[in-house]
């Protein structure tokens, strides 16, 4: 993260107002664009959504919790949460 001196960027009136709250402190100003949800950038979100749909489909076709847990390397409790 690159730090910038507020005195070089902000108008004097705004700088003085900020100094009443955080004089001499480091202040983080978040980006204005909307934040992506977990896994959207890496593709993990779509991967798990697709995997969970496959697990539900196999269960509906008669797969047991134990078989699905073994096939997907998950606990039976995790499979149960996905299905229900």
MOPAC internal coordinates of N, CA, C and O (Angstrom, degrees):
PM7 1SCF
backbone

  N    0.0000 0     0.00 0     0.00 0    0    0    0
  C    1.4405 1     0.00 0     0.00 0    1    0    0
  C    1.5198 1   108.60 1     0.00 0    2    1    0
  O    1.2310 1   121.37 1   -47.67 1    3    2    1
  N    1.3049 1   114.98 1   132.33 1    3    2    1
  C    1.4526 1   120.65 1  -178.65 1    5    3    2
  C    1.5345 1   109.75 1   -95.87 1    6    5    3
  O    1.2310 1   120.59 1   -50.54 1    7    6    5
  N    1.3265 1   116.47 1   129.46 1    7    6    5
  C    1.4552 1   121.58 1   179.53 1    9    7    6
  C    1.5223 1   109.89 1   -94.16 1   10    9    7
  O    1.2310 1   121.43 1   -37.55 1   11   10    9
  N    1.3236 1   114.88 1   142.45 1   11   10    9
  C    1.4608 1   120.91 1   177.14 1   13   11   10
  C    1.5208 1   108.31 1  -126.56 1   14   13   11
  O    1.2310 1   120.65 1   -31.94 1   15   14   13
  N    1.3060 1   116.37 1   148.06 1   15   14   13
  C    1.4547 1   121.88 1   178.19 1   17   15   14
  C    1.5248 1   108.27 1   -78.57 1   18   17   15
  O    1.2310 1   120.84 1   -57.31 1   19   18   17
  N    1.3316 1   116.01 1   122.69 1   19   18   17
  C    1.4650 1   120.77 1  -178.31 1   21   19   18
  C    1.5215 1   111.74 1   -61.18 1   22   21   19
  O    1.2310 1   120.42 1   149.91 1   23   22   21
  N    1.3023 1   116.81 1   -30.09 1   23   22   21
  C    1.4642 1   121.17 1  -179.93 1   25   23   22
  C    1.5318 1   111.44 1   -63.92 1   26   25   23
  O    1.2310 1   120.65 1   150.99 1   27   26   25
  N    1.3347 1   116.37 1   -29.01 1   27   26   25
  C    1.4629 1   120.92 1   179.56 1   29   27   26
  C    1.5224 1   112.44 1   -81.17 1   30   29   27
  O    1.2310 1   120.00 1   162.79 1   31   30   29
  N    1.3330 1   117.61 1   -17.21 1   31   30   29
  C    1.4626 1   120.99 1  -171.51 1   33   31   30
  C    1.5234 1   113.18 1  -112.73 1   34   33   31
  O    1.2310 1   120.35 1   134.62 1   35   34   33
  N    1.3352 1   116.93 1   -45.38 1   35   34   33
  C    1.4617 1   121.40 1  -170.68 1   37   35   34
  C    1.5232 1   112.54 1   -88.36 1   38   37   35
  O    1.2310 1   120.44 1   -29.07 1   39   38   37
  N    1.3260 1   116.77 1   150.93 1   39   38   37
  C    1.4692 1   120.57 1   173.87 1   41   39   38
  C    1.5323 1   109.89 1   -66.47 1   42   41   39
  O    1.2310 1   120.42 1   -28.19 1   43   42   41
  N    1.3142 1   116.81 1   151.81 1   43   42   41
  C    1.4655 1   121.88 1  -175.99 1   45   43   42
  C    1.5279 1   112.64 1   -54.95 1   46   45   43
  O    1.2310 1   119.91 1   137.05 1   47   46   45
  N    1.3159 1   117.78 1   -42.95 1   47   46   45
  C    1.4629 1   121.03 1  -178.30 1   49   47   46
  C    1.5275 1   111.16 1   -61.64 1   50   49   47
  O    1.2310 1   120.32 1   135.10 1   51   50   49
  N    1.3171 1   117.00 1   -44.90 1   51   50   49
  C    1.4646 1   121.27 1   179.21 1   53   51   50
  C    1.5231 1   111.07 1   -67.60 1   54   53   51
  O    1.2310 1   120.30 1   139.71 1   55   54   53
  N    1.3247 1   117.03 1   -40.29 1   55   54   53
  C    1.4635 1   121.31 1   178.90 1   57   55   54
  C    1.5223 1   111.00 1   -60.54 1   58   57   55
  O    1.2310 1   120.30 1   135.71 1   59   58   57
  N    1.3383 1   117.04 1   -44.29 1   59   58   57
  C    1.4688 1   120.72 1   179.58 1   61   59   58
  C    1.5241 1   111.24 1   -64.96 1   62   61   59
  O    1.2310 1   120.54 1   142.84 1   63   62   61
  N    1.3108 1   116.57 1   -37.16 1   63   62   61
  C    1.4711 1   120.45 1   177.41 1   65   63   62
  C    1.5289 1   110.78 1   -65.10 1   66   65   63
  O    1.2310 1   120.19 1   136.19 1   67   66   65
  N    1.3138 1   117.24 1   -43.81 1   67   66   65
  C    1.4716 1   121.12 1   177.67 1   69   67   66
  C    1.5249 1   111.53 1   -63.62 1   70   69   67
  O    1.2310 1   120.54 1   142.43 1   71   70   69
  N    1.3152 1   116.58 1   -37.57 1   71   70   69
  C    1.4649 1   120.57 1  -178.87 1   73   71   70
  C    1.5228 1   112.41 1   -63.92 1   74   73   71
  O    1.2310 1   120.05 1   156.30 1   75   74   73
  N    1.3256 1   117.51 1   -23.70 1   75   74   73
  C    1.4679 1   119.14 1   176.68 1   77   75   74
  C    1.5221 1   111.08 1   -69.38 1   78   77   75
  O    1.2310 1   120.21 1   157.96 1   79   78   77
  N    1.3318 1   117.19 1   -22.04 1   79   78   77
  C    1.4635 1   121.49 1  -178.74 1   81   79   78
  C    1.5341 1   112.60 1  -101.58 1   82   81   79
  O    1.2310 1   120.05 1   138.02 1   83   82   81
  N    1.3209 1   117.51 1   -41.98 1   83   82   81
  C    1.4706 1   121.37 1  -173.89 1   85   83   82
  C    1.5186 1   111.14 1  -139.75 1   86   85   83
  O    1.2310 1   120.38 1  -111.37 1   87   86   85
  N    1.2735 1   116.88 1    68.63 1   87   86   85
  C    1.4638 1   120.57 1  -179.76 1   89   87   86
  C    1.5207 1   110.41 1   -79.02 1   90   89   87
  O    1.2310 1   120.55 1   -58.15 1   91   90   89
  N    1.3284 1   116.55 1   121.85 1   91   90   89
  C    1.4594 1   121.93 1   176.99 1   93   91   90
  C    1.5156 1   114.70 1    77.81 1   94   93   91
  O    1.2310 1   119.31 1  -173.40 1   95   94   93
  N    1.3176 1   118.93 1     6.60 1   95   94   93
  C    1.4659 1   123.10 1  -179.39 1   97   95   94
  C    1.5244 1   110.35 1  -100.53 1   98   97   95
  O    1.2310 1   121.13 1   -17.24 1   99   98   97
  N    1.3081 1   115.44 1   162.76 1   99   98   97
  C    1.4589 1   120.85 1   173.68 1  101   99   98
  C    1.5211 1   107.94 1   -85.90 1  102  101   99
  O    1.2310 1   120.56 1   -47.31 1  103  102  101
  N    1.3125 1   116.53 1   132.69 1  103  102  101
  C    1.4611 1   121.66 1  -176.16 1  105  103  102
  C    1.5176 1   108.97 1  -124.09 1  106  105  103
  O    1.2310 1   120.73 1   -51.45 1  107  106  105
  N    1.3399 1   116.22 1   128.55 1  107  106  105
  C    1.4620 1   121.28 1   177.26 1  109  107  106
  C    1.5221 1   108.76 1   -97.64 1  110  109  107
  O    1.2310 1   120.29 1   -50.47 1  111  110  109
  N    1.3131 1   117.05 1   129.53 1  111  110  109
  C    1.4633 1   121.95 1   177.03 1  113  111  110
  C    1.5274 1   106.81 1  -115.22 1  114  113  111
  O    1.2310 1   120.02 1   -67.70 1  115  114  113
  N    1.3531 1   117.56 1   112.30 1  115  114  113
  C    1.4670 1   120.62 1  -176.29 1  117  115  114
  C    1.5225 1   112.76 1   -67.08 1  118  117  115
  O    1.2310 1   121.21 1   -22.99 1  119  118  117
  N    1.2928 1   115.30 1   157.01 1  119  118  117
  C    1.4539 1   123.26 1   178.92 1  121  119  118
  C    1.5261 1   109.49 1   -65.92 1  122  121  119
  O    1.2310 1   119.86 1   -31.64 1  123  122  121
  N    1.3050 1   117.87 1   148.36 1  123  122  121
  C    1.4577 1   121.52 1  -177.73 1  125  123  122
  C    1.5191 1   113.51 1   -83.13 1  126  125  123
  O    1.2310 1   119.29 1   161.26 1  127  126  125
  N    1.3194 1   118.97 1   -18.74 1  127  126  125
  C    1.4595 1   119.53 1  -179.39 1  129  127  126
  C    1.5270 1   109.57 1   -72.40 1  130  129  127
  O    1.2310 1   120.93 1   -26.68 1  131  130  129
  N    1.3179 1   115.83 1   153.32 1  131  130  129
  C    1.4657 1   119.95 1  -176.77 1  133  131  130
  C    1.5304 1   110.40 1   -66.86 1  134  133  131
  O    1.2310 1   121.54 1   -36.55 1  135  134  133
  N    1.3075 1   114.66 1   143.45 1  135  134  133
  C    1.4571 1   121.19 1  -177.24 1  137  135  134
  C    1.5273 1   109.66 1   -81.50 1  138  137  135
  O    1.2310 1   120.94 1   -43.51 1  139  138  137
  N    1.3096 1   115.81 1   136.49 1  139  138  137
  C    1.4521 1   120.10 1   178.12 1  141  139  138
  C    1.5167 1   109.74 1   -76.76 1  142  141  139
  O    1.2310 1   120.98 1   -27.86 1  143  142  141
  N    1.3077 1   115.73 1   152.14 1  143  142  141
  C    1.4518 1   120.49 1   177.73 1  145  143  142
  C    1.5194 1   109.70 1   -76.27 1  146  145  143
  O    1.2310 1   121.42 1   -14.08 1  147  146  145
  N    1.3381 1   114.89 1   165.92 1  147  146  145
  C    1.4529 1   120.62 1  -177.83 1  149  147  146
  C    1.5284 1   109.93 1   -55.85 1  150  149  147
  O    1.2310 1   120.77 1   -47.62 1  151  150  149
  N    1.3218 1   116.13 1   132.38 1  151  150  149
  C    1.4501 1   122.43 1   172.41 1  153  151  150
  C    1.5161 1   116.21 1    81.41 1  154  153  151
  O    1.2310 1   119.27 1   178.58 1  155  154  153
  N    1.3095 1   119.00 1    -1.42 1  155  154  153
  C    1.4652 1   120.04 1  -178.97 1  157  155  154
  C    1.5221 1   111.89 1   -71.49 1  158  157  155
  O    1.2310 1   120.04 1   141.03 1  159  158  157
  N    1.2981 1   117.54 1   -38.97 1  159  158  157
  C    1.4652 1   120.15 1  -178.60 1  161  159  158
  C    1.5234 1   112.01 1   -71.48 1  162  161  159
  O    1.2310 1   120.53 1   139.76 1  163  162  161
  N    1.3168 1   116.60 1   -40.24 1  163  162  161
  C    1.4683 1   120.85 1  -175.01 1  165  163  162
  C    1.5186 1   113.21 1   -85.99 1  166  165  163
  O    1.2310 1   120.13 1   163.28 1  167  166  165
  N    1.3305 1   117.35 1   -16.72 1  167  166  165
  C    1.4613 1   120.59 1  -177.27 1  169  167  166
  C    1.5188 1   113.10 1    90.86 1  170  169  167
  O    1.2310 1   120.03 1   179.31 1  171  170  169
  N    1.3308 1   117.56 1    -0.69 1  171  170  169
  C    1.4643 1   120.80 1  -178.68 1  173  171  170
  C    1.5247 1   111.15 1   -64.60 1  174  173  171
  O    1.2310 1   120.51 1   143.34 1  175  174  173
  N    1.3211 1   116.63 1   -36.66 1  175  174  173
  C    1.4649 1   120.40 1  -179.03 1  177  175  174
  C    1.5285 1   111.14 1   -59.57 1  178  177  175
  O    1.2310 1   120.00 1   132.70 1  179  178  177
  N    1.3189 1   117.60 1   -47.30 1  179  178  177
  C    1.4724 1   120.50 1  -179.52 1  181  179  178
  C    1.5267 1   111.17 1   -70.17 1  182  181  179
  O    1.2310 1   120.38 1   146.14 1  183  182  181
  N    1.3435 1   116.89 1   -33.86 1  183  182  181
  C    1.4622 1   120.16 1   178.08 1  185  183  182
  C    1.5308 1   110.79 1   -61.29 1  186  185  183
  O    1.2310 1   120.63 1   130.64 1  187  186  185
  N    1.3435 1   116.40 1   -49.36 1  187  186  185
  C    1.4665 1   119.72 1  -177.81 1  189  187  186
  C    1.5233 1   111.82 1   -69.60 1  190  189  187
  O    1.2310 1   120.18 1   147.99 1  191  190  189
  N    1.3152 1   117.27 1   -32.01 1  191  190  189
  C    1.4651 1   120.14 1   176.66 1  193  191  190
  C    1.5277 1   110.43 1   -64.06 1  194  193  191
  O    1.2310 1   120.84 1   136.42 1  195  194  193
  N    1.3346 1   116.01 1   -43.58 1  195  194  193
  C    1.4617 1   121.05 1   178.99 1  197  195  194
  C    1.5311 1   110.74 1   -67.42 1  198  197  195
  O    1.2310 1   120.62 1   136.34 1  199  198  197
  N    1.3393 1   116.42 1   -43.66 1  199  198  197
  C    1.4713 1   120.49 1   179.64 1  201  199  198
  C    1.5249 1   110.67 1   -61.19 1  202  201  199
  O    1.2310 1   120.29 1   135.55 1  203  202  201
  N    1.3190 1   117.06 1   -44.45 1  203  202  201
  C    1.4612 1   120.62 1  -179.32 1  205  203  202
  C    1.5203 1   111.99 1   -64.96 1  206  205  203
  O    1.2310 1   120.21 1   144.40 1  207  206  205
  N    1.3207 1   117.21 1   -35.60 1  207  206  205
  C    1.4649 1   121.11 1   176.12 1  209  207  206
  C    1.5278 1   110.14 1   -64.45 1  210  209  207
  O    1.2310 1   120.27 1   140.29 1  211  210  209
  N    1.3327 1   117.10 1   -39.71 1  211  210  209
  C    1.4651 1   120.72 1   177.14 1  213  211  210
  C    1.5262 1   110.99 1   -64.05 1  214  213  211
  O    1.2310 1   120.74 1   138.54 1  215  214  213
  N    1.3185 1   116.18 1   -41.46 1  215  214  213
  C    1.4621 1   120.37 1   179.37 1  217  215  214
  C    1.5237 1   110.13 1   -62.19 1  218  217  215
  O    1.2310 1   119.86 1   134.68 1  219  218  217
  N    1.3332 1   117.88 1   -45.32 1  219  218  217
  C    1.4672 1   121.34 1   178.75 1  221  219  218
  C    1.5222 1   111.29 1   -61.89 1  222  221  219
  O    1.2310 1   120.97 1   137.94 1  223  222  221
  N    1.3330 1   115.76 1   -42.06 1  223  222  221
  C    1.4719 1   120.32 1  -179.68 1  225  223  222
  C    1.5295 1   110.93 1   -63.45 1  226  225  223
  O    1.2310 1   120.38 1   134.71 1  227  226  225
  N    1.3209 1   116.89 1   -45.29 1  227  226  225
  C    1.4679 1   120.22 1   179.84 1  229  227  226
  C    1.5279 1   111.37 1   -64.95 1  230  229  227
  O    1.2310 1   120.50 1   145.24 1  231  230  229
  N    1.3180 1   116.65 1   -34.76 1  231  230  229
  C    1.4567 1   120.56 1   177.64 1  233  231  230
  C    1.5307 1   110.14 1   -66.50 1  234  233  231
  O    1.2310 1   120.60 1   138.28 1  235  234  233
  N    1.3457 1   116.46 1   -41.72 1  235  234  233
  C    1.4690 1   120.65 1   179.17 1  237  235  234
  C    1.5323 1   111.41 1   -65.62 1  238  237  235
  O    1.2310 1   120.58 1   153.68 1  239  238  237
  N    1.3315 1   116.49 1   -26.32 1  239  238  237
  C    1.4616 1   121.29 1   179.25 1  241  239  238
  C    1.5293 1   112.08 1   -86.40 1  242  241  239
  O    1.2310 1   120.51 1  -175.88 1  243  242  241
  N    1.3384 1   116.63 1     4.12 1  243  242  241
  C    1.4621 1   119.66 1   174.39 1  245  243  242
  C    1.5105 1   115.91 1   110.30 1  246  245  243
  O    1.2310 1   119.64 1  -176.87 1  247  246  245
  N    1.3148 1   118.29 1     3.13 1  247  246  245
  C    1.4611 1   120.43 1   178.18 1  249  247  246
  C    1.5276 1   110.66 1   -68.00 1  250  249  247
  O    1.2310 1   120.39 1   -37.23 1  251  250  249
  N    1.3117 1   116.87 1   142.77 1  251  250  249
  C    1.4616 1   120.50 1   179.67 1  253  251  250
  C    1.5248 1   110.32 1   -88.98 1  254  253  251
  O    1.2310 1   121.15 1   -17.82 1  255  254  253
  N    1.3177 1   115.41 1   162.18 1  255  254  253
  C    1.4588 1   120.23 1   178.21 1  257  255  254
  C    1.5301 1   110.81 1   -59.38 1  258  257  255
  O    1.2310 1   120.65 1   139.01 1  259  258  257
  N    1.3256 1   116.36 1   -40.99 1  259  258  257
  C    1.4578 1   121.07 1  -178.87 1  261  259  258
  C    1.5301 1   111.69 1   -64.65 1  262  261  259
  O    1.2310 1   120.30 1   136.74 1  263  262  261
  N    1.3202 1   117.04 1   -43.26 1  263  262  261
  C    1.4714 1   121.02 1   178.99 1  265  263  262
  C    1.5284 1   111.24 1   -62.93 1  266  265  263
  O    1.2310 1   121.12 1   134.70 1  267  266  265
  N    1.3228 1   115.46 1   -45.30 1  267  266  265
  C    1.4653 1   119.96 1  -179.18 1  269  267  266
  C    1.5274 1   111.23 1   -66.20 1  270  269  267
  O    1.2310 1   120.43 1   140.66 1  271  270  269
  N    1.3319 1   116.79 1   -39.34 1  271  270  269
  C    1.4611 1   120.46 1   178.50 1  273  271  270
  C    1.5229 1   110.25 1   -61.59 1  274  273  271
  O    1.2310 1   120.60 1   138.15 1  275  274  273
  N    1.3070 1   116.45 1   -41.85 1  275  274  273
  C    1.4661 1   120.32 1  -179.84 1  277  275  274
  C    1.5303 1   110.92 1   -68.96 1  278  277  275
  O    1.2310 1   120.43 1   136.50 1  279  278  277
  N    1.3159 1   116.78 1   -43.50 1  279  278  277
  C    1.4675 1   121.27 1  -177.36 1  281  279  278
  C    1.5330 1   111.97 1   -64.32 1  282  281  279
  O    1.2310 1   120.19 1   140.65 1  283  282  281
  N    1.3286 1   117.24 1   -39.35 1  283  282  281
  C    1.4665 1   121.13 1  -175.52 1  285  283  282
  C    1.5270 1   113.12 1  -101.50 1  286  285  283
  O    1.2310 1   120.47 1  -174.28 1  287  286  285
  N    1.3215 1   116.71 1     5.72 1  287  286  285
  C    1.4755 1   121.96 1  -179.97 1  289  287  286
  C    1.5217 1   111.98 1    54.60 1  290  289  287
  O    1.2310 1   121.14 1  -133.98 1  291  290  289
  N    1.3140 1   115.43 1    46.02 1  291  290  289
  C    1.4637 1   122.11 1   177.63 1  293  291  290
  C    1.5212 1   109.14 1  -124.01 1  294  293  291
  O    1.2310 1   120.86 1   -17.97 1  295  294  293
  N    1.3231 1   115.96 1   162.03 1  295  294  293
  C    1.4575 1   119.36 1   176.41 1  297  295  294
  C    1.5299 1   109.36 1   -76.29 1  298  297  295
  O    1.2310 1   121.15 1   -19.73 1  299  298  297
  N    1.3081 1   115.41 1   160.27 1  299  298  297
  C    1.4614 1   119.95 1   178.15 1  301  299  298
  C    1.5280 1   109.63 1   -62.40 1  302  301  299
  O    1.2310 1   120.11 1   142.99 1  303  302  301
  N    1.3148 1   117.40 1   -37.01 1  303  302  301
  C    1.4660 1   120.74 1   177.46 1  305  303  302
  C    1.5316 1   111.55 1   -61.94 1  306  305  303
  O    1.2310 1   120.26 1   139.97 1  307  306  305
  N    1.3302 1   117.11 1   -40.03 1  307  306  305
  C    1.4678 1   120.54 1   178.02 1  309  307  306
  C    1.5221 1   111.08 1   -64.79 1  310  309  307
  O    1.2310 1   120.52 1   137.65 1  311  310  309
  N    1.3243 1   116.61 1   -42.35 1  311  310  309
  C    1.4642 1   121.10 1   177.96 1  313  311  310
  C    1.5241 1   109.38 1   -62.65 1  314  313  311
  O    1.2310 1   120.46 1   136.93 1  315  314  313
  N    1.3087 1   116.72 1   -43.07 1  315  314  313
  C    1.4727 1   121.62 1   179.83 1  317  315  314
  C    1.5388 1   110.48 1   -60.16 1  318  317  315
  O    1.2310 1   120.29 1   137.09 1  319  318  317
  N    1.3347 1   117.05 1   -42.91 1  319  318  317
  C    1.4662 1   120.96 1   179.24 1  321  319  318
  C    1.5303 1   111.05 1   -63.70 1  322  321  319
  O    1.2310 1   120.33 1   140.98 1  323  322  321
  N    1.3134 1   116.97 1   -39.02 1  323  322  321
  C    1.4631 1   121.24 1   179.97 1  325  323  322
  C    1.5216 1   110.73 1   -66.73 1  326  325  323
  O    1.2310 1   120.71 1   138.05 1  327  326  325
  N    1.3162 1   116.25 1   -41.95 1  327  326  325
  C    1.4675 1   121.17 1  -176.52 1  329  327  326
  C    1.5182 1   111.84 1   -72.37 1  330  329  327
  O    1.2310 1   120.98 1   135.78 1  331  330  329
  N    1.3177 1   115.72 1   -44.22 1  331  330  329
  C    1.4598 1   118.75 1  -175.74 1  333  331  330
  C    1.4966 1   110.62 1   -92.30 1  334  333  331
  O    1.2310 1   120.10 1   180.00 1  335  334  333

